[in-house]
Every structure is written in C-alpha cells, then in structure tokens.
C-alpha cells in the first residue's frame, strides 16, 4: 500500500467521520430551532432535507433515491480504484476528499432517505442552497483534482509536441 493511498484513505475516513458526527449532532440539535439559527447577517444554521442532488435537482421518490445511491456507489468505487493508483499524495488527497464526501452523502440517503444540509449563506447577490460538510469535502477535493490536473499531471508533460 503506497503512502499516497494511505493518506487518501485517512482523508476519506476523516471526511466521513467528521461529516457524520456533525450530522448526528445537528439533526438532533436543530429540532429545537425549526427556523434555523442566525449566526451572522449572511449565515444561518438550518435543517434542510435534500432528496435530490446539488441545488435539489432530481429530487424524487424511492426510485430516484436508489438510483442516486447506486450511481454514487459506482462513482465511489471508481474513485477508490483511482486512489489506489495515485502516485502523488496531492492527487490522493483530492480523491480522498471527494470519496469521503460521497460516502457521507450515501450514508444519509441510506439512513434518512435524503441528505441532511445545514449551512445556509444569504449573499448580497444571491442565496446559496444549503449544504453540508460532505459537500464542502467534495468541492475542496474537486478543486485539488483540478489543480493537480493543471499543474502536476504526468501525462500532459510527457505528450508535449
């Protein structure tokens, strides 16, 4: 097992653990605050259940739920395989974050039938849809993967003409 894979696996497990611990706490805690908690003028903690994907797209019933669980599981397996082959810790870290976030949201879909979201930003120009720690892990992981592909991709440096 490579050191890059070990790091990616640790990041995956930490992402899932932090996400799920926070969700367990917040689902119970937010029950007392049905209208949310205003933290600042632009940020609230809320309890939002999302049966779809990003921005609530593809929200639906049980069939949609199991399709999303199946697709997310397949993507997670692909990410895990990619992580086993990652030569760089930076790449494995990005894959680990995306994988951890995906697993966190899969657990929600299986356990609750939908994903628990808590962070609600009301920016001057728009209100951002509520999201959770798993979503943050996925976005950060994708950003790392983008940087890795732009600046550290071995294939692109070997194929220059």
DSSP file (Angstrom, degrees, kcal/mol; ACC not computed):
  #  RESIDUE AA STRUCTURE BP1 BP2  ACC     N-H-->O    O-->H-N    N-H-->O    O-->H-N    TCO  KAPPA ALPHA  PHI   PSI    X-CA   Y-CA   Z-CA
    1    1 A X              0   0    0      0, 0.0    83,-0.0     0, 0.0     2,-0.0   0.000 360.0 360.0 360.0 123.5    0.0    0.0    0.0
    2    2 A X     >  -     0   0    0     82,-0.2     4,-2.3     1,-0.1     5,-0.1  -0.278 360.0-119.4 -73.4 159.1    1.6    3.3   -1.1
    3    3 A X  H  > S+     0   0    0      2,-0.2     4,-2.2     1,-0.2     5,-0.2   0.835 115.4  56.6 -67.1 -31.5    1.9    6.3    1.2
    4    4 A X  H  > S+     0   0    0      2,-0.2     4,-2.5     1,-0.2    -1,-0.2   0.932 108.8  45.9 -64.0 -45.2   -0.3    8.3   -1.2
    5    5 A X  H  > S+     0   0    0     81,-0.2     4,-2.7     2,-0.2    -2,-0.2   0.914 110.8  52.9 -64.1 -42.7   -3.1    5.7   -0.9
    6    6 A X  H  X S+     0   0    0     -4,-2.3     4,-2.4     2,-0.2    -1,-0.2   0.923 111.0  46.9 -58.4 -44.6   -2.7    5.6    2.9
    7    7 A X  H  X S+     0   0    0     -4,-2.2     4,-2.6     2,-0.2    -2,-0.2   0.933 112.2  49.7 -63.2 -46.0   -3.0    9.4    3.1
    8    8 A X  H  X S+     0   0    0     -4,-2.5     4,-2.3     1,-0.2    -2,-0.2   0.891 111.4  49.7 -59.2 -40.4   -6.0    9.4    0.8
    9    9 A X  H  X S+     0   0    0     -4,-2.7     4,-2.6     2,-0.2    -1,-0.2   0.901 110.2  49.7 -66.6 -41.8   -7.7    6.6    2.9
   10   10 A X  H  X S+     0   0    0     -4,-2.4     4,-2.7     2,-0.2    -2,-0.2   0.924 112.0  48.5 -61.9 -43.9   -7.1    8.6    6.1
   11   11 A X  H  X S+     0   0    0     -4,-2.6     4,-2.6     2,-0.2    -2,-0.2   0.892 110.9  51.4 -64.1 -39.8   -8.6   11.7    4.5
   12   12 A X  H  X S+     0   0    0     -4,-2.3     4,-2.5    -5,-0.2     5,-0.2   0.953 112.6  44.8 -59.2 -50.4  -11.6    9.7    3.3
   13   13 A X  H  X S+     0   0    0     -4,-2.6     4,-2.7     1,-0.2    -2,-0.2   0.890 114.3  48.8 -65.0 -40.4  -12.2    8.2    6.8
   14   14 A X  H  X S+     0   0    0     -4,-2.7     4,-2.9     2,-0.2     5,-0.3   0.914 111.1  50.8 -64.5 -42.3  -11.7   11.6    8.5
   15   15 A X  H  X S+     0   0    0     -4,-2.6     4,-2.3    -5,-0.2    -2,-0.2   0.934 114.3  43.3 -60.9 -46.9  -14.1   13.3    6.0
   16   16 A X  H  X S+     0   0    0     -4,-2.5     4,-2.8    -5,-0.2     5,-0.3   0.933 115.7  49.1 -64.3 -45.8  -16.8   10.6    6.6
   17   17 A X  H  X S+     0   0    0     -4,-2.7     4,-2.5    -5,-0.2     5,-0.2   0.928 114.2  43.3 -61.8 -47.7  -16.3   10.7   10.3
   18   18 A X  H  X S+     0   0    0     -4,-2.9     4,-2.4     2,-0.2     5,-0.2   0.926 115.8  49.5 -64.6 -44.6  -16.4   14.5   10.7
   19   19 A X  H  X S+     0   0    0     -4,-2.3     4,-2.3    -5,-0.3    -2,-0.2   0.946 115.2  42.3 -59.5 -50.3  -19.4   14.7    8.3
   20   20 A X  H  X S+     0   0    0     -4,-2.8     4,-2.6     2,-0.2    -1,-0.2   0.880 113.3  51.7 -69.4 -38.1  -21.4   12.0   10.1
   21   21 A X  H  X S+     0   0    0     -4,-2.5     4,-2.1    -5,-0.3    -1,-0.2   0.929 112.5  46.7 -62.7 -43.9  -20.6   13.2   13.6
   22   22 A X  H  X S+     0   0    0     -4,-2.4     4,-3.1    -5,-0.2    -2,-0.2   0.914 112.8  49.6 -64.0 -42.5  -21.7   16.7   12.7
   23   23 A X  H  X S+     0   0    0     -4,-2.3     4,-2.7    -5,-0.2     5,-0.3   0.910 108.7  51.9 -64.9 -42.1  -24.9   15.4   11.1
   24   24 A X  H  X S+     0   0    0     -4,-2.6     4,-1.2     1,-0.2    -1,-0.2   0.933 115.8  42.0 -59.1 -45.3  -25.8   13.2   14.1
   25   25 A X  H  X S+     0   0    0     -4,-2.1     4,-2.8    -5,-0.2    -2,-0.2   0.945 116.9  46.3 -65.7 -49.0  -25.4   16.2   16.4
   26   26 A X  H  X S+     0   0    0     -4,-3.1     4,-3.1     1,-0.2     5,-0.2   0.854 105.3  57.7 -69.8 -36.4  -27.1   18.8   14.2
   27   27 A X  H  < S+     0   0    0     -4,-2.7     4,-0.4    -5,-0.2    -1,-0.2   0.923 116.4  37.4 -59.5 -42.3  -30.1   16.7   13.3
   28   28 A X  H >< S+     0   0    0     -4,-1.2     3,-0.7    -5,-0.3     4,-0.4   0.929 119.8  47.0 -72.5 -46.9  -30.9   16.4   17.0
   29   29 A X  H >< S+     0   0    0     -4,-2.8     3,-1.4     1,-0.2    -2,-0.2   0.896 108.2  53.9 -64.4 -43.0  -29.9   19.9   17.9
   30   30 A X  G >< S+     0   0    0     -4,-3.1     3,-1.6     1,-0.3     6,-0.2   0.625  86.3  82.4 -73.0 -11.7  -31.7   21.7   15.1
   31   31 A X  G <  S+     0   0    0     -3,-0.7     3,-0.3    -4,-0.4    -1,-0.3   0.818  90.8  53.0 -59.7 -29.2  -35.0   20.0   16.0
   32   32 A X  G <  S+     0   0    0     -3,-1.4     2,-0.3    -4,-0.4    -1,-0.3   0.556 108.4  53.1 -81.5  -8.0  -35.3   22.8   18.7
   33   33 A X    X   +     0   0    0     -3,-1.6     3,-1.9    -4,-0.2    -1,-0.2  -0.640  59.6 168.9-128.6  73.6  -34.8   25.5   16.0
   34   34 A X  T 3  S+     0   0    0     -2,-0.3    13,-0.2    -3,-0.3    -1,-0.1   0.721  82.9  45.2 -62.8 -20.6  -37.3   24.9   13.2
   35   35 A X  T 3  S-     0   0    0      1,-0.3    -1,-0.3    11,-0.1     2,-0.0   0.317 115.6-116.2-104.0   7.6  -36.5   28.3   11.6
   36   36 A X    <   -     0   0    0     -3,-1.9     2,-0.5    -6,-0.2    -1,-0.3  -0.165  26.4 -80.0  88.1 177.1  -32.7   28.0   12.0
   37   37 A X  E     -A   45   0A   0      8,-2.7     8,-2.6    -3,-0.1     2,-0.7  -0.985  32.8-137.1-123.7 120.9  -30.1   29.9   13.9
   38   38 A X  E     +A   44   0A   0     -2,-0.5     6,-0.2     6,-0.2     3,-0.1  -0.691  27.4 170.8 -79.9 115.4  -28.8   33.2   12.6
   39   39 A X  S    S-     0   0    0      4,-2.1     2,-0.2    -2,-0.7     5,-0.2   0.869  70.1  -8.7 -90.0 -46.2  -25.0   33.2   13.1
   40   40 A X  S    S-     0   0    0      3,-2.2     3,-0.3     0, 0.0    -1,-0.3  -0.803  85.1 -87.6-137.1-179.0  -24.3   36.3   11.2
   41   41 A X  S    S+     0   0    0     -2,-0.2     3,-0.1     1,-0.2    -3,-0.0   0.706 129.4  29.6 -66.9 -17.6  -26.3   38.6    8.9
   42   42 A X  S    S+     0   0    0      1,-0.1    80,-2.9    79,-0.1     2,-0.4   0.408 114.0  64.8-121.3   0.2  -25.5   36.4    5.9
   43   43 A X  E     + B   0 121A   0     -3,-0.3    -3,-2.2    78,-0.2    -4,-2.1  -0.988  52.8 171.3-134.4 129.1  -25.0   32.9    7.5
   44   44 A X  E     -AB  38 120A   0     76,-2.7    76,-2.3    -2,-0.4     2,-0.5  -0.954  30.8-130.6-129.6 150.8  -27.6   30.7    9.2
   45   45 A X  E     +AB  37 119A   0     -8,-2.6    -8,-2.7    -2,-0.3     2,-0.3  -0.907  42.1 167.4 -93.9 127.4  -27.6   27.1   10.5
   46   46 A X  E     -     0   0A   0     72,-2.9     2,-0.6    -2,-0.5   -16,-0.1  -0.843  39.5-122.1-134.5 167.9  -30.7   25.4    9.2
   47   47 A X  E     +     0   0A   0     -2,-0.3     2,-0.4   -13,-0.2    71,-0.2  -0.926  40.6 165.3-116.3 104.5  -32.1   21.9    8.9
   48   48 A X  E     - B   0 117A   0     69,-2.5    69,-3.0    -2,-0.6     2,-0.5  -0.975  25.5-150.5-123.0 131.0  -32.8   21.2    5.3
   49   49 A X  E     - B   0 116A   0     -2,-0.4     2,-0.6    67,-0.2    67,-0.2  -0.894  12.0-165.1-101.5 125.5  -33.5   17.7    3.8
   50   50 A X  E     + B   0 115A   0     65,-2.9    65,-3.0    -2,-0.5    -2,-0.0  -0.934  16.6 177.3-115.7 113.5  -32.4   17.3    0.2
   51   51 A X  S    S+     0   0    0     -2,-0.6     9,-0.4    63,-0.2    -1,-0.1   0.501  71.7  52.0 -91.4  -3.6  -33.8   14.3   -1.6
   52   52 A X  S    S-     0   0    0      1,-0.3     6,-0.2     7,-0.2    63,-0.1   0.017  92.0 -94.5-104.2-146.5  -32.1   15.3   -4.9
   53   53 A X  S >  S-     0   0    0      4,-3.0     3,-2.2     1,-0.4    -1,-0.3  -0.219  79.3 -11.0-114.4-152.4  -28.5   16.2   -5.7
   54   54 A X  G >  S+     0   0    0      1,-0.3     3,-1.8     2,-0.2    -1,-0.4  -0.146 137.1   4.9 -49.3 136.0  -26.9   19.7   -5.9
   55   55 A X  G 3  S-     0   0    0      1,-0.3    -1,-0.3    75,-0.2    76,-0.0   0.685 127.7 -72.4  60.3  20.6  -29.4   22.5   -5.8
   56   56 A X  G X  S+     0   0    0     -3,-2.2     3,-1.1     1,-0.2    -1,-0.3   0.579  85.8 159.4  75.2   9.3  -32.2   20.0   -5.2
   57   57 A X  T <   +     0   0    0     -3,-1.8    -4,-3.0     1,-0.2    -1,-0.2  -0.325  61.0  18.4 -65.4 149.4  -32.1   18.7   -8.8
   58   58 A X  T 3  S+     0   0    0     -6,-0.2    -1,-0.2     1,-0.2     2,-0.1   0.711  81.5 168.1  63.9  25.3  -33.5   15.3   -9.5
   59   59 A X    <   +     0   0    0     -3,-1.1     2,-0.3    -7,-0.1    -1,-0.2  -0.465  18.6 124.4 -65.8 138.2  -35.5   15.2   -6.2
   60   60 A X        -     0   0    0     -9,-0.4    -1,-0.0     1,-0.2     0, 0.0  -0.876  52.4 -60.8-168.8-160.5  -38.0   12.4   -6.3
   61   61 A X  S  > S-     0   0    0     -2,-0.3     4,-2.3     3,-0.0    -1,-0.2   0.189  73.2 -57.7 -88.8-154.6  -39.3    9.3   -4.6
   62   62 A X  H  > S+     0   0    0      1,-0.2     4,-2.4     2,-0.2     5,-0.2   0.851 130.2  55.1 -61.3 -39.0  -37.8    5.9   -3.7
   63   63 A X  H  > S+     0   0    0      1,-0.2     4,-2.1     2,-0.2    -1,-0.2   0.945 110.6  45.4 -61.7 -47.0  -36.8    5.0   -7.2
   64   64 A X  H  > S+     0   0    0      1,-0.2     4,-2.7     2,-0.2    -2,-0.2   0.905 110.5  55.6 -61.7 -41.6  -34.7    8.2   -7.6
   65   65 A X  H  X S+     0   0    0     -4,-2.3     4,-2.3     1,-0.2    -2,-0.2   0.935 111.0  42.7 -56.1 -49.4  -33.2    7.7   -4.1
   66   66 A X  H  X S+     0   0    0     -4,-2.4     4,-2.4     2,-0.2    -1,-0.2   0.814 111.9  54.1 -73.6 -29.5  -31.9    4.2   -5.0
   67   67 A X  H  X S+     0   0    0     -4,-2.1     4,-2.9    -5,-0.2     5,-0.2   0.937 111.1  46.4 -64.2 -45.5  -30.7    5.4   -8.4
   68   68 A X  H  X S+     0   0    0     -4,-2.7     4,-2.5     2,-0.2    -2,-0.2   0.891 112.6  49.7 -64.6 -39.6  -28.7    8.1   -6.7
   69   69 A X  H  X S+     0   0    0     -4,-2.3     4,-2.1    -5,-0.2    -1,-0.2   0.927 113.3  47.1 -63.0 -44.1  -27.4    5.7   -4.1
   70   70 A X  H  X S+     0   0    0     -4,-2.4     4,-2.4     2,-0.2    -2,-0.2   0.936 114.3  45.3 -64.0 -48.0  -26.3    3.2   -6.9
   71   71 A X  H  X S+     0   0    0     -4,-2.9     4,-2.5     1,-0.2    -1,-0.2   0.913 113.9  49.7 -62.8 -42.6  -24.7    5.9   -9.1
   72   72 A X  H  X S+     0   0    0     -4,-2.5     4,-2.3    -5,-0.2    -1,-0.2   0.873 110.6  50.5 -64.0 -37.0  -22.9    7.4   -6.1
   73   73 A X  H  X S+     0   0    0     -4,-2.1     4,-2.2     2,-0.2    -2,-0.2   0.916 110.6  48.5 -67.7 -43.2  -21.7    3.9   -5.0
   74   74 A X  H  X S+     0   0    0     -4,-2.4     4,-2.2     2,-0.2    -2,-0.2   0.931 112.9  48.1 -61.8 -45.3  -20.3    3.2   -8.5
   75   75 A X  H  X S+     0   0    0     -4,-2.5     4,-2.6     1,-0.2    -1,-0.2   0.896 110.0  53.2 -62.0 -39.5  -18.6    6.6   -8.6
   76   76 A X  H  X S+     0   0    0     -4,-2.3     4,-2.4     2,-0.2    -1,-0.2   0.888 107.6  50.5 -63.3 -39.5  -17.1    5.9   -5.1
   77   77 A X  H  X S+     0   0    0     -4,-2.2     4,-2.4     2,-0.2    -1,-0.2   0.918 110.9  49.0 -64.0 -43.2  -15.7    2.6   -6.3
   78   78 A X  H  X S+     0   0    0     -4,-2.2     4,-2.6     1,-0.2    -2,-0.2   0.923 111.3  50.0 -61.5 -44.2  -14.1    4.3   -9.3
   79   79 A X  H  X S+     0   0    0     -4,-2.6     4,-2.3     1,-0.2    -2,-0.2   0.894 109.9  50.8 -61.6 -40.1  -12.6    7.0   -7.0
   80   80 A X  H  X S+     0   0    0     -4,-2.4     4,-1.9     2,-0.2    -1,-0.2   0.914 110.6  48.5 -64.4 -42.8  -11.3    4.3   -4.7
   81   81 A X  H  X S+     0   0    0     -4,-2.4     4,-1.0     1,-0.2    -2,-0.2   0.921 111.8  49.6 -62.3 -43.7   -9.6    2.5   -7.6
   82   82 A X  H  X S+     0   0    0     -4,-2.6     4,-0.6     1,-0.2     3,-0.5   0.891 108.8  53.4 -61.4 -38.6   -8.1    5.7   -8.8
   83   83 A X  H >< S+     0   0    0     -4,-2.3     3,-0.8     1,-0.2    -1,-0.2   0.863 103.2  55.8 -66.5 -35.5   -6.9    6.4   -5.3
   84   84 A X  H 3< S+     0   0    0     -4,-1.9    -1,-0.2     1,-0.2   -82,-0.2   0.787 112.9  43.4 -65.4 -25.2   -5.1    3.0   -5.2
   85   85 A X  H 3< S+     0   0    0     -4,-1.0    -1,-0.2    -3,-0.5    -2,-0.2   0.463  84.5 121.3 -97.6  -3.4   -3.2    4.0   -8.4
   86   86 A X    <<  -     0   0    0     -3,-0.8   -81,-0.2    -4,-0.6   -82,-0.2  -0.432  40.6-171.0 -67.8 127.7   -2.4    7.6   -7.3
   87   87 A X        +     0   0    0     -2,-0.2     2,-0.4   -83,-0.1    -1,-0.2   0.711  67.6  62.8 -89.2 -23.0    1.3    8.3   -7.3
   88   88 A X  S  > S-     0   0    0      1,-0.1     4,-2.3   -84,-0.1     5,-0.2  -0.836  72.0-141.3-109.6 141.5    1.1   11.7   -5.7
   89   89 A X  H  > S+     0   0    0     -2,-0.4     4,-2.5     2,-0.2     5,-0.2   0.853 104.6  58.2 -64.5 -34.8   -0.2   12.5   -2.2
   90   90 A X  H  > S+     0   0    0      2,-0.2     4,-2.0     1,-0.2    -1,-0.2   0.937 109.0  44.0 -61.2 -47.1   -1.8   15.6   -3.5
   91   91 A X  H  > S+     0   0    0      1,-0.2     4,-2.4     2,-0.2    -2,-0.2   0.925 113.8  50.1 -62.9 -46.3   -3.8   13.7   -6.0
   92   92 A X  H  X S+     0   0    0     -4,-2.3     4,-2.4     1,-0.2    -1,-0.2   0.848 108.0  54.8 -62.7 -34.1   -4.7   11.0   -3.4
   93   93 A X  H  X S+     0   0    0     -4,-2.5     4,-2.2     2,-0.2    -1,-0.2   0.930 109.1  46.6 -64.6 -45.7   -5.8   13.8   -1.0
   94   94 A X  H  X S+     0   0    0     -4,-2.0     4,-2.2     1,-0.2    -2,-0.2   0.924 114.1  47.4 -62.0 -44.9   -8.2   15.3   -3.5
   95   95 A X  H  X S+     0   0    0     -4,-2.4     4,-2.8     1,-0.2    -1,-0.2   0.892 110.3  53.8 -63.0 -39.1   -9.6   11.8   -4.4
   96   96 A X  H  X S+     0   0    0     -4,-2.4     4,-2.7    -5,-0.2    -2,-0.2   0.885 108.6  48.7 -63.0 -40.2   -9.9   11.1   -0.6
   97   97 A X  H  X S+     0   0    0     -4,-2.2     4,-2.5     2,-0.2     5,-0.2   0.932 113.9  45.1 -65.7 -45.8  -11.9   14.3    0.0
   98   98 A X  H  X S+     0   0    0     -4,-2.2     4,-2.5     2,-0.2    -2,-0.2   0.931 115.8  47.6 -63.9 -44.1  -14.3   13.6   -2.9
   99   99 A X  H  X S+     0   0    0     -4,-2.8     4,-2.7     2,-0.2     5,-0.2   0.921 111.9  49.6 -63.1 -44.8  -14.7    9.9   -1.9
  100  100 A X  H  X S+     0   0    0     -4,-2.7     4,-2.4     1,-0.2    -1,-0.2   0.910 112.4  47.6 -61.5 -43.0  -15.3   10.9    1.8
  101  101 A X  H  X S+     0   0    0     -4,-2.5     4,-2.1     2,-0.2    -1,-0.2   0.910 112.1  49.6 -63.7 -42.3  -17.9   13.4    0.8
  102  102 A X  H  X S+     0   0    0     -4,-2.5     4,-2.2    -5,-0.2    -2,-0.2   0.924 111.9  47.9 -63.0 -44.3  -19.7   11.0   -1.5
  103  103 A X  H  X S+     0   0    0     -4,-2.7     4,-2.7     1,-0.2    -1,-0.2   0.908 108.8  55.0 -64.2 -41.2  -19.7    8.3    1.2
  104  104 A X  H  X S+     0   0    0     -4,-2.4     4,-1.6     1,-0.2    -1,-0.2   0.912 111.7  43.2 -57.6 -43.6  -21.1   10.7    3.8
  105  105 A X  H  X S+     0   0    0     -4,-2.1     4,-2.2     2,-0.2    -1,-0.2   0.822 110.7  55.5 -74.2 -30.5  -24.0   11.6    1.5
  106  106 A X  H  X S+     0   0    0     -4,-2.2     4,-2.4     2,-0.2     5,-0.2   0.927 105.9  52.4 -63.5 -44.0  -24.6    8.0    0.6
  107  107 A X  H  X S+     0   0    0     -4,-2.7     4,-3.1     1,-0.2     5,-0.3   0.919 109.1  50.2 -58.0 -44.1  -24.9    7.1    4.3
  108  108 A X  H  X>S+     0   0    0     -4,-1.6     4,-3.3     1,-0.2     5,-1.1   0.936 109.6  50.1 -58.4 -47.5  -27.5    9.9    4.6
  109  109 A X  H  X5S+     0   0    0     -4,-2.2     4,-0.5     4,-0.2    -1,-0.2   0.885 116.2  42.0 -61.7 -38.7  -29.5    8.6    1.7
  110  110 A X  H  <5S+     0   0    0     -4,-2.4    -2,-0.2     2,-0.1    -1,-0.2   0.942 124.0  36.2 -71.6 -47.0  -29.5    5.1    3.1
  111  111 A X  H  <5S+     0   0    0     -4,-3.1    -2,-0.2    -5,-0.2    -3,-0.2   0.925 136.2  16.9 -75.0 -47.2  -30.2    6.1    6.7
  112  112 A X  H  <5S-     0   0    0     -4,-3.3    -3,-0.2     2,-0.4    -2,-0.1   0.621  95.2-120.1-102.8 -16.9  -32.5    9.1    6.3
  113  113 A X  S  <<S+     0   0    0     -5,-1.1     2,-0.3    -4,-0.5    -4,-0.2   0.429  92.1  40.2  86.4  -1.1  -33.7    8.6    2.7
  114  114 A X  S    S-     0   0    0     -6,-0.8     2,-0.4    -9,-0.0    -2,-0.4  -0.944  94.3 -86.7-164.3 174.4  -32.3   12.1    1.9
  115  115 A X  E     -B   50   0A   0    -65,-3.0   -65,-2.9    -2,-0.3     2,-0.5  -0.798  32.4-132.5-101.3 134.6  -29.3   14.2    2.6
  116  116 A X  E     -B   49   0A   0     -2,-0.4     2,-0.3   -67,-0.2   -67,-0.2  -0.745  25.7-174.1 -86.2 123.7  -29.1   16.5    5.7
  117  117 A X  E     +B   48   0A   0    -69,-3.0   -69,-2.5    -2,-0.5    15,-0.2  -0.922  15.4 163.4-118.9 146.0  -27.9   20.0    4.9
  118  118 A X  E     +     0   0A   0     13,-2.2   -72,-2.9    -2,-0.3     2,-0.5   0.645  45.0  88.4-132.4 -31.1  -27.2   22.8    7.5
  119  119 A X  E     -BC  45 131A   0     12,-2.8    12,-1.6   -74,-0.2     2,-0.5  -0.671  48.7-178.4 -88.4 123.6  -25.1   25.7    6.2
  120  120 A X  E     -B   44   0A   0    -76,-2.3   -76,-2.7    -2,-0.5     2,-0.5  -0.954   4.3-171.4-127.8 111.9  -27.2   28.5    4.6
  121  121 A X  E     -BC  43 128A   0      7,-0.5     7,-2.4    -2,-0.5     2,-0.7  -0.897   9.0-166.7-106.1 128.0  -25.5   31.5    3.1
  122  122 A X  E     - C   0 127A   0    -80,-2.9     5,-0.2    -2,-0.5     2,-0.1  -0.839  19.8-170.9-111.3  90.3  -27.5   34.5    2.0
  123  123 A X        -     0   0    0      3,-1.8     3,-0.1    -2,-0.7    -2,-0.0  -0.358  35.7-107.3 -80.2 162.1  -25.0   36.5    0.0
  124  124 A X  S    S+     0   0    0      1,-0.2    -1,-0.1    -2,-0.1     3,-0.1   0.882 119.6  36.5 -56.9 -41.3  -25.8   40.0   -1.3
  125  125 A X  S    S-     0   0    0      1,-0.2     2,-0.3     0, 0.0    -1,-0.2   0.682 131.2  -7.4 -89.4 -19.0  -26.2   38.9   -4.9
  126  126 A X        -     0   0    0     -3,-0.1    -3,-1.8     2,-0.0     2,-0.6  -0.988  62.6-108.5-168.0 160.8  -27.9   35.5   -4.2
  127  127 A X  E     -C  122   0A   0     -2,-0.3     2,-0.3    -5,-0.2    -5,-0.2  -0.908  37.3-141.3 -98.4 120.6  -29.0   32.9   -1.6
  128  128 A X  E     -C  121   0A   0     -7,-2.4    -7,-0.5    -2,-0.6     3,-0.1  -0.622  26.3-103.9 -80.8 137.7  -26.8   29.8   -1.9
  129  129 A X  E     -     0   0A   0     -2,-0.3    -8,-0.1     1,-0.1    -1,-0.1  -0.292  46.7 -93.0 -59.3 145.9  -28.6   26.5   -1.4
  130  130 A X  E     +     0   0A   0    -10,-0.1     2,-0.3   -13,-0.1   -75,-0.2  -0.227  53.3 176.5 -59.2 148.5  -27.9   24.9    1.9
  131  131 A X  E     -C  119   0A   0    -12,-1.6   -12,-2.8    -3,-0.1   -13,-2.2  -0.860  16.9-136.4-146.3 178.2  -25.1   22.4    2.1
  132  132 A X     >  -     0   0    0     -2,-0.3     4,-1.8   -15,-0.2     5,-0.1  -0.705  38.4 -87.6-133.7-177.6  -23.1   20.2    4.5
  133  133 A X  H  > S+     0   0    0      1,-0.2     4,-2.5    -2,-0.2     5,-0.2   0.868 123.4  57.2 -64.8 -37.1  -19.6   19.1    5.4
  134  134 A X  H  > S+     0   0    0      1,-0.2     4,-2.3     2,-0.2    -1,-0.2   0.906 106.4  50.1 -60.0 -40.6  -19.6   16.3    2.8
  135  135 A X  H  > S+     0   0    0      2,-0.2     4,-2.5     1,-0.2    -1,-0.2   0.892 109.1  51.3 -64.1 -39.7  -20.4   18.8    0.1
  136  136 A X  H  X S+     0   0    0     -4,-1.8     4,-2.7     2,-0.2     5,-0.2   0.918 109.6  50.6 -62.8 -43.0  -17.5   21.0    1.3
  137  137 A X  H  X S+     0   0    0     -4,-2.5     4,-2.7     1,-0.2    -2,-0.2   0.918 110.9  49.0 -60.7 -43.5  -15.2   18.0    1.1
  138  138 A X  H  X S+     0   0    0     -4,-2.3     4,-2.6     2,-0.2    -2,-0.2   0.935 112.8  46.4 -62.6 -46.8  -16.3   17.2   -2.4
  139  139 A X  H  X S+     0   0    0     -4,-2.5     4,-2.2     2,-0.2    -2,-0.2   0.928 114.8  46.6 -63.9 -45.1  -15.8   20.8   -3.6
  140  140 A X  H  X S+     0   0    0     -4,-2.7     4,-2.2     1,-0.2    -1,-0.2   0.909 113.2  50.3 -62.9 -41.1  -12.4   21.0   -1.9
  141  141 A X  H  X S+     0   0    0     -4,-2.7     4,-2.5    -5,-0.2    -2,-0.2   0.907 109.9  49.2 -63.6 -42.5  -11.4   17.6   -3.4
  142  142 A X  H  X S+     0   0    0     -4,-2.6     4,-2.5     2,-0.2    -1,-0.2   0.892 109.4  53.0 -64.1 -39.1  -12.5   18.7   -6.9
  143  143 A X  H  X S+     0   0    0     -4,-2.2     4,-2.4     2,-0.2    -2,-0.2   0.917 110.2  47.7 -61.6 -42.7  -10.5   21.9   -6.6
  144  144 A X  H  X S+     0   0    0     -4,-2.2     4,-2.9     2,-0.2    -2,-0.2   0.917 111.2  50.7 -63.2 -43.5   -7.4   19.8   -5.6
  145  145 A X  H  X S+     0   0    0     -4,-2.5     4,-2.5     2,-0.2    -2,-0.2   0.885 110.2  50.4 -62.5 -38.5   -8.0   17.5   -8.6
  146  146 A X  H  X S+     0   0    0     -4,-2.5     4,-2.0     2,-0.2    -2,-0.2   0.942 112.5  45.5 -64.3 -48.2   -8.3   20.4  -10.9
  147  147 A X  H  X S+     0   0    0     -4,-2.4     4,-2.6     1,-0.2     5,-0.4   0.920 113.3  51.4 -60.9 -43.3   -5.1   22.0   -9.6
  148  148 A X  H  X>S+     0   0    0     -4,-2.9     4,-2.4     1,-0.2     5,-0.6   0.917 110.9  47.0 -60.5 -43.9   -3.4   18.6   -9.9
  149  149 A X  H  <5S+     0   0    0     -4,-2.5     4,-0.3     1,-0.2    -1,-0.2   0.832 116.1  45.6 -69.6 -30.4   -4.5   18.0  -13.4
  150  150 A X  H  <5S+     0   0    0     -4,-2.0    -2,-0.2    -5,-0.2    -1,-0.2   0.868 130.5  16.5 -78.5 -36.9   -3.4   21.5  -14.5
  151  151 A X  H  <5S+     0   0    0     -4,-2.6    -3,-0.2    -5,-0.2    -2,-0.2   0.646 132.4  31.3-114.8 -18.5    0.0   21.6  -12.8
  152  152 A X  T  <5S+     0   0    0     -4,-2.4     2,-0.4    -5,-0.4    -3,-0.2   0.379  71.7 132.3-126.1   4.3    1.1   18.1  -11.9
  153  153 A X     >< -     0   0    0     -5,-0.6     4,-1.2    -4,-0.3     3,-0.1  -0.450  41.0-158.3 -66.4 116.8   -0.4   15.8  -14.5
  154  154 A X  H  > S+     0   0    0     -2,-0.4     4,-1.4     1,-0.2    -1,-0.2   0.864  87.4  56.8 -62.9 -38.7    2.3   13.4  -15.7
  155  155 A X  H  > S+     0   0    0      1,-0.2     4,-1.2     2,-0.2    -1,-0.2   0.897 103.5  52.1 -64.3 -41.3    0.6   12.6  -19.0
  156  156 A X  H  4 S+     0   0    0      1,-0.2    -1,-0.2     2,-0.2    -2,-0.2   0.864 109.1  49.9 -66.8 -33.7    0.4   16.2  -20.1
  157  157 A X  H >< S+     0   0    0     -4,-1.2     3,-0.5     1,-0.2    -1,-0.2   0.793 111.3  49.6 -74.7 -26.1    4.1   16.8  -19.6
  158  158 A X  H 3< S+     0   0    0     -4,-1.4    -1,-0.2     1,-0.2    -2,-0.2   0.698 107.8  54.0 -82.3 -19.8    5.1   13.7  -21.5
  159  159 A X  T 3< S+     0   0    0     -4,-1.2    -1,-0.2    -3,-0.1    -2,-0.2   0.219  73.6 131.6-102.3  14.6    2.9   14.5  -24.5
  160  160 A X    <         0   0    0     -3,-0.5    -3,-0.0     1,-0.1    -4,-0.0  -0.440 360.0 360.0 -69.2 140.0    4.1   18.0  -25.3
  161  161 A X              0   0    0     -2,-0.1    -1,-0.1     0, 0.0    -3,-0.0   0.407 360.0 360.0-108.5 360.0    5.0   18.5  -29.0
